[in-house]
């Protein structure tokens, strides 16, 4: 079955950095657009970034533009999210998601068929 496994989260001070990874199995990774979303306690799951199947199209939420970088390695079935200059408001559970239905992915979580279990990112001094 399809599995997406995130890793790389943790506790970091404001201004710090992390690299999140998501390894996919059970699907043809190169035919799936990938997205990263995050969810803070008591809030909805919000779009963070997406990347097209071949990596040529990338899109970011305005709140993370210039600080976060999404990338993918189709040979390793892995999508990454480099998160820099972290702020307390970046705190939340970060999820990766996959969709075979769209070349470019979507900002809507409803468009994704597969989800990982999430990795916690906490930004605090």
N, CA, C and O atoms as CSV, one atom per row, in Angstrom:
chain,resi,resn,atom,element,x,y,z
A,1,UNK,N,N,0.844,-1.187,0.000
A,1,UNK,CA,C,0.000,0.000,0.000
A,1,UNK,C,C,0.891,1.252,0.000
A,1,UNK,O,O,2.096,1.183,0.243
A,2,UNK,N,N,0.267,2.375,-0.276
A,2,UNK,CA,C,1.005,3.623,-0.339
A,2,UNK,C,C,1.389,4.083,1.067
A,2,UNK,O,O,0.569,4.090,1.985
A,3,UNK,N,N,2.645,4.463,1.205
A,3,UNK,CA,C,3.106,5.030,2.464
A,3,UNK,C,C,3.927,6.274,2.188
A,3,UNK,O,O,4.780,6.291,1.301
A,4,UNK,N,N,3.656,7.316,2.963
A,4,UNK,CA,C,4.475,8.522,2.972
A,4,UNK,C,C,4.975,8.694,4.400
A,4,UNK,O,O,4.183,8.744,5.341
A,5,UNK,N,N,6.280,8.782,4.554
A,5,UNK,CA,C,6.858,8.864,5.890
A,5,UNK,C,C,7.705,10.121,6.002
A,5,UNK,O,O,8.743,10.250,5.353
A,6,UNK,N,N,7.242,11.051,6.840
A,6,UNK,CA,C,7.964,12.297,7.069
A,6,UNK,C,C,8.975,12.135,8.197
A,6,UNK,O,O,8.806,11.303,9.088
A,7,UNK,N,N,10.009,12.930,8.144
A,7,UNK,CA,C,10.999,12.982,9.222
A,7,UNK,C,C,11.678,14.338,9.193
A,7,UNK,O,O,11.519,15.106,8.243
A,8,UNK,N,N,12.443,14.629,10.248
A,8,UNK,CA,C,13.237,15.848,10.281
A,8,UNK,C,C,12.703,16.955,11.163
A,8,UNK,O,O,13.362,17.980,11.341
A,9,UNK,N,N,11.523,16.764,11.715
A,9,UNK,CA,C,10.982,17.782,12.601
A,9,UNK,C,C,11.722,17.847,13.921
A,9,UNK,O,O,12.594,17.025,14.205
A,10,UNK,N,N,11.363,18.838,14.725
A,10,UNK,CA,C,11.996,18.969,16.031
A,10,UNK,C,C,11.714,20.308,16.658
A,10,UNK,O,O,10.889,21.085,16.178
A,11,UNK,N,N,12.422,20.563,17.747
A,11,UNK,CA,C,12.333,21.833,18.463
A,11,UNK,C,C,13.496,22.711,18.023
A,11,UNK,O,O,14.651,22.287,18.055
A,12,UNK,N,N,13.187,23.920,17.617
A,12,UNK,CA,C,14.227,24.817,17.126
A,12,UNK,C,C,13.930,26.226,17.604
A,12,UNK,O,O,12.771,26.601,17.783
A,13,UNK,N,N,14.979,27.001,17.807
A,13,UNK,CA,C,14.803,28.388,18.240
A,13,UNK,C,C,14.392,29.262,17.059
A,13,UNK,O,O,14.663,28.921,15.908
A,14,UNK,N,N,13.744,30.377,17.339
A,14,UNK,CA,C,13.427,31.318,16.242
A,14,UNK,C,C,14.683,31.677,15.463
A,14,UNK,O,O,15.746,31.916,16.036
A,15,UNK,N,N,14.535,31.709,14.144
A,15,UNK,CA,C,15.675,31.958,13.275
A,15,UNK,C,C,16.398,30.712,12.830
A,15,UNK,O,O,17.257,30.771,11.950
A,16,UNK,N,N,16.064,29.590,13.424
A,16,UNK,CA,C,16.727,28.339,13.099
A,16,UNK,C,C,16.224,27.698,11.822
A,16,UNK,O,O,15.350,28.227,11.136
A,17,UNK,N,N,16.801,26.539,11.518
A,17,UNK,CA,C,16.491,25.822,10.283
A,17,UNK,C,C,16.301,24.338,10.545
A,17,UNK,O,O,16.815,23.782,11.516
A,18,UNK,N,N,15.553,23.720,9.655
A,18,UNK,CA,C,15.372,22.272,9.647
A,18,UNK,C,C,15.243,21.830,8.204
A,18,UNK,O,O,14.880,22.618,7.331
A,19,UNK,N,N,15.544,20.550,7.957
A,19,UNK,CA,C,15.203,19.965,6.674
A,19,UNK,C,C,14.245,18.807,6.910
A,19,UNK,O,O,14.584,17.821,7.566
A,20,UNK,N,N,13.047,18.946,6.366
A,20,UNK,CA,C,12.053,17.898,6.452
A,20,UNK,C,C,12.160,17.016,5.217
A,20,UNK,O,O,12.416,17.497,4.114
A,21,UNK,N,N,11.959,15.717,5.421
A,21,UNK,CA,C,11.987,14.763,4.315
A,21,UNK,C,C,10.715,13.939,4.335
A,21,UNK,O,O,10.098,13.738,5.381
A,22,UNK,N,N,10.342,13.472,3.170
A,22,UNK,CA,C,9.175,12.599,3.041
A,22,UNK,C,C,9.528,11.530,2.018
A,22,UNK,O,O,9.740,11.821,0.841
A,23,UNK,N,N,9.586,10.296,2.484
A,23,UNK,CA,C,9.910,9.173,1.607
A,23,UNK,C,C,8.629,8.436,1.249
A,23,UNK,O,O,7.843,8.071,2.123
A,24,UNK,N,N,8.431,8.223,-0.040
A,24,UNK,CA,C,7.216,7.570,-0.525
A,24,UNK,C,C,7.510,6.136,-0.960
A,24,UNK,O,O,8.590,5.834,-1.469
A,25,UNK,N,N,6.542,5.271,-0.751
A,25,UNK,CA,C,6.619,3.894,-1.239
A,25,UNK,C,C,5.232,3.437,-1.630
A,25,UNK,O,O,4.228,3.989,-1.180
A,26,UNK,N,N,5.190,2.405,-2.489
A,26,UNK,CA,C,3.905,1.868,-2.900
A,26,UNK,C,C,3.211,2.644,-3.999
A,26,UNK,O,O,2.060,2.359,-4.331
A,27,UNK,N,N,3.901,3.626,-4.571
A,27,UNK,CA,C,3.344,4.387,-5.693
A,27,UNK,C,C,4.479,4.723,-6.659
A,27,UNK,O,O,5.659,4.605,-6.330
A,28,UNK,N,N,4.088,5.142,-7.852
A,28,UNK,CA,C,5.079,5.602,-8.821
A,28,UNK,C,C,5.327,7.075,-8.546
A,28,UNK,O,O,4.568,7.944,-8.976
A,29,UNK,N,N,6.397,7.335,-7.826
A,29,UNK,CA,C,6.620,8.672,-7.265
A,29,UNK,C,C,6.655,9.743,-8.350
A,29,UNK,O,O,6.112,10.832,-8.161
A,30,UNK,N,N,7.278,9.449,-9.466
A,30,UNK,CA,C,7.472,10.463,-10.504
A,30,UNK,C,C,6.188,10.865,-11.211
A,30,UNK,O,O,6.176,11.841,-11.961
A,31,UNK,N,N,5.118,10.135,-10.984
A,31,UNK,CA,C,3.826,10.499,-11.586
A,31,UNK,C,C,2.906,11.179,-10.577
A,31,UNK,O,O,1.718,11.369,-10.839
A,32,UNK,N,N,3.458,11.543,-9.429
A,32,UNK,CA,C,2.689,12.239,-8.404
A,32,UNK,C,C,3.249,13.625,-8.158
A,32,UNK,O,O,4.448,13.785,-7.929
A,33,UNK,N,N,2.378,14.636,-8.204
A,33,UNK,CA,C,2.753,15.936,-7.668
A,33,UNK,C,C,2.734,15.836,-6.150
A,33,UNK,O,O,1.965,15.064,-5.577
A,34,UNK,N,N,3.583,16.619,-5.509
A,34,UNK,CA,C,3.725,16.534,-4.052
A,34,UNK,C,C,3.456,17.881,-3.403
A,34,UNK,O,O,3.722,18.937,-3.976
A,35,UNK,N,N,2.925,17.815,-2.204
A,35,UNK,CA,C,2.676,19.035,-1.458
A,35,UNK,C,C,3.090,18.888,-0.009
A,35,UNK,O,O,3.159,17.783,0.529
A,36,UNK,N,N,3.361,20.016,0.608
A,36,UNK,CA,C,3.579,20.091,2.052
A,36,UNK,C,C,2.488,20.981,2.639
A,36,UNK,O,O,2.170,22.042,2.104
A,37,UNK,N,N,1.933,20.524,3.739
A,37,UNK,CA,C,0.917,21.265,4.475
A,37,UNK,C,C,1.310,21.287,5.946
A,37,UNK,O,O,2.141,20.491,6.385
A,38,UNK,N,N,0.718,22.191,6.699
A,38,UNK,CA,C,0.969,22.205,8.137
A,38,UNK,C,C,-0.320,22.519,8.869
A,38,UNK,O,O,-1.236,23.153,8.344
A,39,UNK,N,N,-0.348,22.047,10.107
A,39,UNK,CA,C,-1.535,22.234,10.931
A,39,UNK,C,C,-1.116,22.586,12.348
A,39,UNK,O,O,-0.433,21.817,13.024
A,40,UNK,N,N,-1.541,23.761,12.777
A,40,UNK,CA,C,-1.303,24.182,14.151
A,40,UNK,C,C,-2.468,23.713,15.019
A,40,UNK,O,O,-3.559,23.467,14.504
A,41,UNK,N,N,-2.251,23.588,16.326
A,41,UNK,CA,C,-3.334,23.125,17.208
A,41,UNK,C,C,-4.579,23.981,17.080
A,41,UNK,O,O,-4.508,25.207,17.171
A,42,UNK,N,N,-5.710,23.344,16.871
A,42,UNK,CA,C,-6.979,24.043,16.790
A,42,UNK,C,C,-7.231,24.761,15.482
A,42,UNK,O,O,-8.220,25.481,15.347
A,43,UNK,N,N,-6.338,24.572,14.508
A,43,UNK,CA,C,-6.491,25.265,13.226
A,43,UNK,C,C,-6.606,24.272,12.084
A,43,UNK,O,O,-6.349,23.078,12.243
A,44,UNK,N,N,-6.994,24.785,10.942
A,44,UNK,CA,C,-7.118,23.949,9.757
A,44,UNK,C,C,-5.732,23.617,9.188
A,44,UNK,O,O,-4.731,24.259,9.505
A,45,UNK,N,N,-5.721,22.599,8.344
A,45,UNK,CA,C,-4.500,22.222,7.662
A,45,UNK,C,C,-4.256,23.203,6.510
A,45,UNK,O,O,-5.089,23.329,5.612
A,46,UNK,N,N,-3.129,23.886,6.538
A,46,UNK,CA,C,-2.832,24.940,5.577
A,46,UNK,C,C,-1.776,24.522,4.566
A,46,UNK,O,O,-0.850,23.773,4.877
A,47,UNK,N,N,-1.937,25.014,3.373
A,47,UNK,CA,C,-0.957,24.803,2.310
A,47,UNK,C,C,0.351,25.503,2.645
A,47,UNK,O,O,0.355,26.628,3.146
A,48,UNK,N,N,1.467,24.822,2.361
A,48,UNK,CA,C,2.789,25.412,2.551
A,48,UNK,C,C,3.523,25.528,1.219
A,48,UNK,O,O,3.993,26.604,0.852
A,49,UNK,N,N,3.619,24.393,0.486
A,49,UNK,CA,C,4.369,24.387,-0.774
A,49,UNK,C,C,3.940,23.195,-1.611
A,49,UNK,O,O,3.434,22.204,-1.084
A,50,UNK,N,N,4.142,23.294,-2.908
A,50,UNK,CA,C,3.881,22.177,-3.804
A,50,UNK,C,C,4.920,22.164,-4.902
A,50,UNK,O,O,5.546,23.176,-5.215
A,51,UNK,N,N,5.085,20.968,-5.485
A,51,UNK,CA,C,6.056,20.783,-6.552
A,51,UNK,C,C,5.476,19.804,-7.551
A,51,UNK,O,O,4.865,18.803,-7.176
A,52,UNK,N,N,5.673,20.101,-8.823
A,52,UNK,CA,C,5.112,19.275,-9.881
A,52,UNK,C,C,5.868,17.959,-10.009
A,52,UNK,O,O,6.894,17.750,-9.363
A,53,UNK,N,N,5.355,17.096,-10.835
A,53,UNK,CA,C,5.893,15.743,-10.962
A,53,UNK,C,C,7.381,15.715,-11.279
A,53,UNK,O,O,8.138,14.941,-10.694
A,54,UNK,N,N,7.783,16.554,-12.197
A,54,UNK,CA,C,9.199,16.566,-12.595
A,54,UNK,C,C,9.996,17.636,-11.864
A,54,UNK,O,O,11.213,17.732,-12.029
A,55,UNK,N,N,9.311,18.440,-11.056
A,55,UNK,CA,C,9.998,19.458,-10.267
A,55,UNK,C,C,10.135,20.801,-10.942
A,55,UNK,O,O,10.758,21.708,-10.391
A,56,UNK,N,N,9.559,20.948,-12.139
A,56,UNK,CA,C,9.738,22.197,-12.874
A,56,UNK,C,C,8.818,23.323,-12.434
A,56,UNK,O,O,9.072,24.489,-12.735
A,57,UNK,N,N,7.753,22.981,-11.725
A,57,UNK,CA,C,6.816,23.980,-11.210
A,57,UNK,C,C,6.803,23.901,-9.693
A,57,UNK,O,O,6.645,22.823,-9.119
A,58,UNK,N,N,6.968,25.040,-9.053
A,58,UNK,CA,C,6.995,25.137,-7.591
A,58,UNK,C,C,6.132,26.326,-7.169
A,58,UNK,O,O,6.106,27.363,-7.833
A,59,UNK,N,N,5.436,26.154,-6.064
A,59,UNK,CA,C,4.541,27.199,-5.565
A,59,UNK,C,C,4.619,27.213,-4.050
A,59,UNK,O,O,4.692,26.159,-3.418
A,60,UNK,N,N,4.602,28.418,-3.456
A,60,UNK,CA,C,4.689,28.572,-2.014
A,60,UNK,C,C,3.549,29.433,-1.498
A,60,UNK,O,O,3.052,30.314,-2.199
A,61,UNK,N,N,3.146,29.171,-0.276
A,61,UNK,CA,C,2.281,30.096,0.429
A,61,UNK,C,C,3.045,31.389,0.674
A,61,UNK,O,O,4.261,31.364,0.867
A,62,UNK,N,N,2.351,32.508,0.667
A,62,UNK,CA,C,3.008,33.802,0.851
A,62,UNK,C,C,3.756,33.864,2.182
A,62,UNK,O,O,4.796,34.514,2.289
A,63,UNK,N,N,3.223,33.189,3.184
A,63,UNK,CA,C,3.802,33.269,4.530
A,63,UNK,C,C,5.176,32.611,4.627
A,63,UNK,O,O,5.919,32.879,5.572
A,64,UNK,N,N,5.527,31.754,3.666
A,64,UNK,CA,C,6.799,31.049,3.741
A,64,UNK,C,C,7.727,31.389,2.576
A,64,UNK,O,O,8.875,30.945,2.547
A,65,UNK,N,N,7.246,32.160,1.635
A,65,UNK,CA,C,8.031,32.475,0.446
A,65,UNK,C,C,9.335,33.176,0.859
A,65,UNK,O,O,9.329,34.104,1.667
A,66,UNK,N,N,10.433,32.714,0.291
A,66,UNK,CA,C,11.734,33.285,0.615
A,66,UNK,C,C,12.415,32.635,1.801
A,66,UNK,O,O,13.604,32.857,2.029
A,67,UNK,N,N,11.673,31.824,2.571
A,67,UNK,CA,C,12.252,31.162,3.748
A,67,UNK,C,C,12.272,29.637,3.585
A,67,UNK,O,O,13.169,28.970,4.101
A,68,UNK,N,N,11.299,29.096,2.881
A,68,UNK,CA,C,11.187,27.649,2.708
A,68,UNK,C,C,11.513,27.287,1.266
A,68,UNK,O,O,11.263,28.065,0.346
A,69,UNK,N,N,12.078,26.088,1.080
A,69,UNK,CA,C,12.394,25.590,-0.251
A,69,UNK,C,C,11.947,24.140,-0.372
A,69,UNK,O,O,12.356,23.283,0.411
A,70,UNK,N,N,11.105,23.879,-1.359
A,70,UNK,CA,C,10.665,22.509,-1.632
A,70,UNK,C,C,11.492,21.961,-2.789
A,70,UNK,O,O,11.819,22.686,-3.728
A,71,UNK,N,N,11.823,20.685,-2.714
A,71,UNK,CA,C,12.548,20.024,-3.796
A,71,UNK,C,C,12.190,18.542,-3.764
A,71,UNK,O,O,11.591,18.054,-2.806
A,72,UNK,N,N,12.561,17.849,-4.809
A,72,UNK,CA,C,12.281,16.418,-4.867
A,72,UNK,C,C,13.402,15.695,-5.592
A,72,UNK,O,O,14.093,16.262,-6.438
A,73,UNK,N,N,13.562,14.426,-5.235
A,73,UNK,CA,C,14.525,13.555,-5.887
A,73,UNK,C,C,13.752,12.309,-6.303
A,73,UNK,O,O,13.495,11.430,-5.480
A,74,UNK,N,N,13.385,12.234,-7.564
A,74,UNK,CA,C,12.551,11.121,-8.012
A,74,UNK,C,C,13.296,9.791,-7.977
A,74,UNK,O,O,12.668,8.735,-7.899
A,75,UNK,N,N,14.608,9.829,-8.034
A,75,UNK,CA,C,15.383,8.596,-7.933
A,75,UNK,C,C,15.346,8.014,-6.531
A,75,UNK,O,O,15.548,6.815,-6.337
A,76,UNK,N,N,15.084,8.883,-5.546
A,76,UNK,CA,C,15.042,8.448,-4.146
A,76,UNK,C,C,13.627,8.428,-3.594
A,76,UNK,O,O,13.426,8.165,-2.409
A,77,UNK,N,N,12.642,8.705,-4.446
A,77,UNK,CA,C,11.236,8.741,-4.001
A,77,UNK,C,C,11.056,9.661,-2.796
A,77,UNK,O,O,10.329,9.333,-1.858
A,78,UNK,N,N,11.712,10.795,-2.828
A,78,UNK,CA,C,11.736,11.669,-1.665
A,78,UNK,C,C,11.444,13.118,-2.059
A,78,UNK,O,O,11.932,13.615,-3.075
A,79,UNK,N,N,10.646,13.773,-1.240
A,79,UNK,CA,C,10.420,15.209,-1.351
A,79,UNK,C,C,10.942,15.859,-0.071
A,79,UNK,O,O,10.805,15.313,1.023
A,80,UNK,N,N,11.539,17.025,-0.234
A,80,UNK,CA,C,12.154,17.730,0.888
A,80,UNK,C,C,11.492,19.083,1.097
A,80,UNK,O,O,10.916,19.664,0.177
A,81,UNK,N,N,11.587,19.561,2.307
A,81,UNK,CA,C,11.203,20.935,2.611
A,81,UNK,C,C,12.284,21.517,3.523
A,81,UNK,O,O,12.384,21.164,4.698
A,82,UNK,N,N,13.079,22.406,2.962
A,82,UNK,CA,C,14.087,23.125,3.745
A,82,UNK,C,C,13.396,24.338,4.351
A,82,UNK,O,O,12.850,25.177,3.635
A,83,UNK,N,N,13.425,24.422,5.669
A,83,UNK,CA,C,12.736,25.512,6.356
A,83,UNK,C,C,13.777,26.337,7.093
A,83,UNK,O,O,14.460,25.846,7.993
A,84,UNK,N,N,13.887,27.597,6.698
A,84,UNK,CA,C,14.878,28.510,7.272
A,84,UNK,C,C,14.188,29.701,7.929
A,84,UNK,O,O,12.999,29.941,7.718
A,85,UNK,N,N,14.943,30.431,8.717
A,85,UNK,CA,C,14.438,31.647,9.375
A,85,UNK,C,C,13.102,31.380,10.056
A,85,UNK,O,O,12.140,32.129,9.886
A,86,UNK,N,N,13.060,30.313,10.819
A,86,UNK,CA,C,11.800,29.880,11.414
A,86,UNK,C,C,11.274,30.878,12.428
A,86,UNK,O,O,12.033,31.532,13.144
A,87,UNK,N,N,9.956,30.976,12.467
A,87,UNK,CA,C,9.241,31.874,13.371
A,87,UNK,C,C,8.322,31.035,14.256
A,87,UNK,O,O,7.958,29.920,13.882
A,88,UNK,N,N,7.944,31.553,15.417
A,88,UNK,CA,C,7.018,30.798,16.270
A,88,UNK,C,C,5.727,30.411,15.552
A,88,UNK,O,O,5.160,29.353,15.822
A,89,UNK,N,N,5.266,31.253,14.650
A,89,UNK,CA,C,4.030,30.948,13.928
A,89,UNK,C,C,4.191,29.832,12.898
A,89,UNK,O,O,3.207,29.412,12.290
A,90,UNK,N,N,5.403,29.351,12.696
A,90,UNK,CA,C,5.617,28.184,11.831
A,90,UNK,C,C,5.391,26.868,12.583
A,90,UNK,O,O,5.431,25.793,11.985
A,91,UNK,N,N,5.160,26.956,13.868
A,91,UNK,CA,C,4.933,25.764,14.681
A,91,UNK,C,C,3.706,25.000,14.209
A,91,UNK,O,O,2.664,25.587,13.916
A,92,UNK,N,N,3.844,23.684,14.140
A,92,UNK,CA,C,2.726,22.830,13.763
A,92,UNK,C,C,3.203,21.460,13.319
A,92,UNK,O,O,4.400,21.174,13.307
A,93,UNK,N,N,2.261,20.634,12.960
A,93,UNK,CA,C,2.585,19.337,12.381
A,93,UNK,C,C,2.651,19.518,10.866
A,93,UNK,O,O,1.723,20.033,10.243
A,94,UNK,N,N,3.756,19.087,10.295
A,94,UNK,CA,C,3.975,19.224,8.861
A,94,UNK,C,C,3.702,17.882,8.182
A,94,UNK,O,O,4.244,16.847,8.569
A,95,UNK,N,N,2.852,17.931,7.167
A,95,UNK,CA,C,2.446,16.737,6.436
A,95,UNK,C,C,2.884,16.839,4.973
A,95,UNK,O,O,2.807,17.908,4.368
A,96,UNK,N,N,3.337,15.733,4.417
A,96,UNK,CA,C,3.491,15.684,2.972
A,96,UNK,C,C,2.309,14.927,2.389
A,96,UNK,O,O,1.676,14.107,3.054
A,97,UNK,N,N,2.032,15.227,1.129
A,97,UNK,CA,C,0.885,14.641,0.455
A,97,UNK,C,C,1.223,14.416,-1.011
A,97,UNK,O,O,2.057,15.113,-1.589
A,98,UNK,N,N,0.560,13.428,-1.598
A,98,UNK,CA,C,0.813,13.071,-2.997
A,98,UNK,C,C,-0.490,13.006,-3.767
A,98,UNK,O,O,-1.515,12.572,-3.242
A,99,UNK,N,N,-0.440,13.443,-5.019
A,99,UNK,CA,C,-1.595,13.308,-5.886
A,99,UNK,C,C,-1.149,12.866,-7.279
A,99,UNK,O,O,-0.280,13.495,-7.883
A,100,UNK,N,N,-1.742,11.785,-7.789
A,100,UNK,CA,C,-1.466,11.366,-9.162
A,100,UNK,C,C,-2.377,12.061,-10.177
A,100,UNK,O,O,-2.217,11.890,-11.385
A,101,UNK,N,N,-3.322,12.837,-9.679
A,101,UNK,CA,C,-4.384,13.386,-10.534
A,101,UNK,C,C,-4.031,14.717,-11.180
A,101,UNK,O,O,-4.756,15.199,-12.050
A,102,UNK,N,N,-2.936,15.303,-10.763
A,102,UNK,CA,C,-2.591,16.616,-11.280
A,102,UNK,C,C,-1.091,16.701,-11.501
A,102,UNK,O,O,-0.307,16.248,-10.667
A,103,UNK,N,N,-0.698,17.274,-12.611
A,103,UNK,CA,C,0.734,17.444,-12.884
A,103,UNK,C,C,1.363,18.417,-11.889
A,103,UNK,O,O,2.509,18.243,-11.474
A,104,UNK,N,N,0.593,19.452,-11.509
A,104,UNK,CA,C,1.148,20.547,-10.715
A,104,UNK,C,C,0.768,20.499,-9.247
A,104,UNK,O,O,1.252,21.311,-8.458
A,105,UNK,N,N,-0.090,19.564,-8.868
A,105,UNK,CA,C,-0.565,19.562,-7.501
A,105,UNK,C,C,-1.587,20.659,-7.304
A,105,UNK,O,O,-2.140,21.193,-8.266
A,106,UNK,N,N,-1.832,20.989,-6.051
A,106,UNK,CA,C,-2.883,21.951,-5.733
A,106,UNK,C,C,-2.602,22.580,-4.381
A,106,UNK,O,O,-1.863,22.022,-3.570
A,107,UNK,N,N,-3.195,23.744,-4.140
A,107,UNK,CA,C,-3.126,24.352,-2.820
A,107,UNK,C,C,-4.194,23.784,-1.893
A,107,UNK,O,O,-4.167,24.030,-0.687
A,108,UNK,N,N,-5.121,23.038,-2.443
A,108,UNK,CA,C,-6.201,22.483,-1.632
A,108,UNK,C,C,-5.832,21.097,-1.117
A,108,UNK,O,O,-5.454,20.230,-1.905
A,109,UNK,N,N,-5.935,20.874,0.193
A,109,UNK,CA,C,-5.647,19.542,0.716
A,109,UNK,C,C,-6.598,18.482,0.178
A,109,UNK,O,O,-6.255,17.300,0.146
A,110,UNK,N,N,-7.773,18.889,-0.240
A,110,UNK,CA,C,-8.755,17.930,-0.753
A,110,UNK,C,C,-8.321,17.294,-2.067
A,110,UNK,O,O,-8.884,16.282,-2.483
A,111,UNK,N,N,-7.331,17.877,-2.718
A,111,UNK,CA,C,-6.885,17.370,-4.019
A,111,UNK,C,C,-5.864,16.244,-3.904
A,111,UNK,O,O,-5.471,15.655,-4.911
A,112,UNK,N,N,-5.437,15.946,-2.690
A,112,UNK,CA,C,-4.376,14.956,-2.497
A,112,UNK,C,C,-4.955,13.632,-2.015
A,112,UNK,O,O,-5.806,13.585,-1.126
A,113,UNK,N,N,-4.467,12.557,-2.632
A,113,UNK,CA,C,-5.006,11.232,-2.334
A,113,UNK,C,C,-4.281,10.550,-1.172
A,113,UNK,O,O,-4.862,9.730,-0.461
A,114,UNK,N,N,-3.018,10.897,-0.990
A,114,UNK,CA,C,-2.199,10.167,-0.008
A,114,UNK,C,C,-1.526,11.166,0.931
A,114,UNK,O,O,-1.102,12.248,0.527
A,115,UNK,N,N,-1.443,10.761,2.199
A,115,UNK,CA,C,-0.886,11.626,3.243
A,115,UNK,C,C,0.057,10.842,4.137
A,115,UNK,O,O,-0.120,9.645,4.364
A,116,UNK,N,N,1.064,11.545,4.639
A,116,UNK,CA,C,1.897,10.969,5.665
A,116,UNK,C,C,1.306,11.192,7.045
A,116,UNK,O,O,0.234,11.780,7.193
A,117,UNK,N,N,2.016,10.717,8.040
A,117,UNK,CA,C,1.530,10.809,9.417
A,117,UNK,C,C,1.912,12.133,10.083
A,117,UNK,O,O,1.385,12.479,11.140
A,118,UNK,N,N,2.826,12.863,9.458
A,118,UNK,CA,C,3.203,14.171,9.968
A,118,UNK,C,C,4.463,14.154,10.817
A,118,UNK,O,O,4.819,13.138,11.413
A,119,UNK,N,N,5.126,15.296,10.858
A,119,UNK,CA,C,6.283,15.479,11.715
A,119,UNK,C,C,6.130,16.835,12.416
A,119,UNK,O,O,5.796,17.836,11.781
A,120,UNK,N,N,6.375,16.855,13.710
A,120,UNK,CA,C,6.143,18.055,14.510
A,120,UNK,C,C,7.320,19.013,14.391
A,120,UNK,O,O,8.479,18.625,14.539
A,121,UNK,N,N,6.996,20.271,14.123
A,121,UNK,CA,C,7.975,21.351,14.153
A,121,UNK,C,C,7.527,22.352,15.214
A,121,UNK,O,O,6.418,22.882,15.156
A,122,UNK,N,N,8.398,22.597,16.171
A,122,UNK,CA,C,8.108,23.547,17.237
A,122,UNK,C,C,9.188,24.608,17.243
A,122,UNK,O,O,10.376,24.308,17.369
A,123,UNK,N,N,8.763,25.852,17.106
A,123,UNK,CA,C,9.705,26.974,17.096
A,123,UNK,C,C,9.474,27.778,18.366
A,123,UNK,O,O,8.434,28.413,18.539
A,124,UNK,N,N,10.448,27.737,19.237
A,124,UNK,CA,C,10.296,28.377,20.538
A,124,UNK,C,C,11.663,28.653,21.139
A,124,UNK,O,O,12.614,27.899,20.934
A,125,UNK,N,N,11.742,29.751,21.889
A,125,UNK,CA,C,12.979,30.058,22.600
A,125,UNK,C,C,12.927,29.515,24.019
A,125,UNK,O,O,13.884,29.677,24.777
